[in-house]
Amino acid sequence: MTRQYSFDKSRINVLLLEGLDPGAEATFRAAGYDHVDCVTHALAPDALADAVANAHLIGIRSRTQLTADVLARADRLIAVGCFCIGTNQVDLDAARRRGIPVFNAPFSNTRSVAELVLAEAVLLLRGIPARDRLIKQGIWRKSAEHAYEIRGKTLGVIGYGNIGAQLGVLAEAMGMHVVYHDIVKKLNLGNAAAVEDLRDLLAMSDVVSLHVPATADTDHLIGARELAMMKPTAVLINASRGCVVDLDALADALRHGRLLGAAIDVYPEEPTSNQSDEPFRTPLHECPNVILTPHIGGSTQEAQANIALEVAEKLVRYSDNGSTMTAVNFPEVALSEHPGTHRLLHIHRNEPGVLSRINTVFSDMNANVAAQYLQTRDDVGYVVIDLDAEDSAPALEGLQRIEATIRTRVLF
Ligand code: NAI
């Protein structure tokens, strides 16, 4: 179905679910969106289907399931914001085919993860988890045995991306030497040095910290063989993804004193909610000098506030300007301002000949096109055209007659 939206903010309904940080609502209001409806919880499926039918922009966290069926009811929806990292709760392909870009906030909690990892490095090298456990059992063990400063030690970062690089900067400020291993050539921050071979990094590091994505290559990247390459006085930290470390092999290394300690924030299987009936177990429960946390590396108040701003700004930018940069399911177009012109957005099925039909509309009208942008992704194409104000209404009609059109909007 072809839908047309003219740009009138007073007619745009913003629906924010799941108790988002107040910064999200404030961002919309500051941008001139007055119809912002905030709901503190996730909606049940029927209520959700009713609510999305009226919404132009919707903000959710992880508990709202925007399935293909729900999206089919969302006739007015122009964009979805996932105010979190993951986007599994949205049927991304179905959204794209309906011309709906989906945004998220992949980097807002970078600092939170880096801080936690650095703190864990300090605690593990001092043997604090083991000493904490003993003293709570009434056992007093004052000793400097296996207790080290992190100053002067080597941090080995595996995956020198946003988090790994930021961790390296913080660690240098604490006096650590930083080496890293990445499959992509990276710019060294500070005095960090790249190490070509992962085995060398494992052998030279006192703290090994993982910051890679979950891919076929990183599945059990650290297993028994890799753990055996580490110093017995070294510690391992994984706040990346659960599949990256073989936890049975890690438990074995810790129990046999082949490693000083470990901090684990992510697991191969994690409960989907805090209300799970089953007790959560890992092979590491009985190991000494281990810190276990429930995937909270990025969970801080600051990260929540950053996420609210980042995603709300992306939604406002798309709604105001048409830019789709960083959309997770949609052709990405970075657009400048367009003073003095109208901007037509044309989302269409990516079929041969559509662009020439679009251009025929403008040439038949003898319209003055100031700028044109095109990007495609899989089965969807996105064309943006800036043109003189008086041409926009007839041009829009012409674009809507193109058979492959999914939806159109005009911004001014
Ligand atoms: P990023 O994409 O910025 O960096 C990942 C880096 O790993 C890239 O430089 C990439 O080239 C590198 N890499 C990929 N495959 C590799 C391999 N086989 N060997 C070595 N390097 C490899 O990602 P970012 O934002 O730094 O996140 C890193 C990880 O942290 C992700 O898995 C993410 O899901 C996780 N994360 C965990 C959080 C938590 O709460 N514990 C919160 C935020 C992110």
Residues whose N, C-alpha, C, O or C-beta is under 5 A from the ligand:
A	BS01	NAI	P106 V113 I158 G159 Y160 G161 N162 I163 G164 H181 D182 I183 V184 H211 V212 P213 A214 D217 T218 A239 S240 R241 D265 H295 I296 G297 G298
